[in-house]
Amino acid sequence: MSNMTLRCWQSKFHDIIKKKFEQGETNFSLLAAPGSGKTIAVATKIRIMFEQEKIDYVICISPSTNITNTTKDLMESVLGRSFDSVCSVGVCLTYQKLFHLSKAYFIELKSKRVLLFLDEVHRTAKEYNKWAHKIEELVIPIADYIIVATGTPTRGDGRPLSCVSYNQDGKIVSGYEYTMSQAVSDGVCRPPVVHLIDSEEISIVSNKNSKKLFLSINESLTHIKYADILNNHDFIFAMLNLTFNKLSMVKRVNPTAACLVIAIDTKHARFIEMIIRNNFNYKVAVVYFDKSDSTEIIKRFNASDDDVLIAVKMVSEGVDINRLQVACYLSNIRTDSYIRQVLGRIQRVRSQDMDKYCYFFTPSHSDILNVIDTVTEFVPDAHVIKINIKSSKKNDNKKANVTADMLSTGNDLNAGNDDKKSKASPLIIQVGTVKYHENEILKISEKIKEDIINFYEKSDELTHHLT
């Protein structure tokens, strides 16, 4: 990869950081949209600095083992040299690994000209975070150059990041910034189509069989926890049904496209996996953040023809699975940085793909709505679609046949528009006990249907399935 062609923004980044370092600055911040190729941009800059004999050693620090392994592979490929020992040209570590290295290791590096690369630096918090303390104590004193990079320049708790400077308005002073708006305009990242899923009839049933009806997810949260909705069988099924219908349609033009499902925890992931295996004809892989084989699972998935990857705190950042194009967000994390990172997993562009969009399905929680408004505000060709669902009293236990219809399957497309044709019940959240329904019918108003048809009118492959 030594002669690889850089994207336009990466070349500009190279020009600017070169000038800054020549002017005597030693700390450079790169803010680049998730999925835009910031690690490659940094790796190629590091190669140039080795060739110019400005550095002898590089320390790359990332928040997870999976990202660290990916970075190591990329660095070795770009530099053509080995990593991960003092005798090599560099090492790739997790932030956690810093606590297991002796001070003697860093003392030995004092004789070398060291470049420090802090990846996904939003995972550190200056003055509050033990990772940041360790970096400032052991690594920064031996670093001749520092490059910090992130796709999300803010933390959910609002705390300042380590190794970056801020202006009077509290914003990061970046050496170079490449926004999602720019990335989409340049064709580097996919424009997102966000589907906000809600229900106009949510019935809360208590142990005493008392019932309360709510007109939206946000209204129901005055009586139940958000996790109750995310763990509800009916709601999960409805979310997956919408997501997989879209995945099926995408696969018509991008056959190797895959779907990412974000779960709350291990138990939740297994529950989602069970629903998929029992109801949908898709191949599923599951990856957990606390499993030693998580990196290998992701590699196997990327090279396989599996359709769905269920992830628990594993694929939110820094993971390169180019064929991911659709996502179903069932996590209870609602921070700006986390959602941006998940969205970034499905925004990577492949030259062979016919469908240029990515598709993000999420519950219509007010916190998520605020994030989506911010994320899509200045992004060209980004769209937000609102959909309401209801559960059904049907008792069909057969696996769902996922078709290429835009929002539902077969004859269910117009279900609910005529009460005589369909008797749909509210989406039931059972409090205290468990109560499952097997199927849901999507309620689509003619106005929503018309809006979607207008949106997709440029593509015959998409439009004719709605008419």
Order of alpha helices (4+ residues) and beta strands (2+ residues): alpha-beta-alpha-beta-alpha-beta-alpha-beta-alpha-beta-beta-alpha-beta-beta-beta-alpha-alpha-alpha-beta-alpha-beta-alpha-beta-beta-alpha-beta-alpha-beta-beta-beta-beta-alpha-alpha
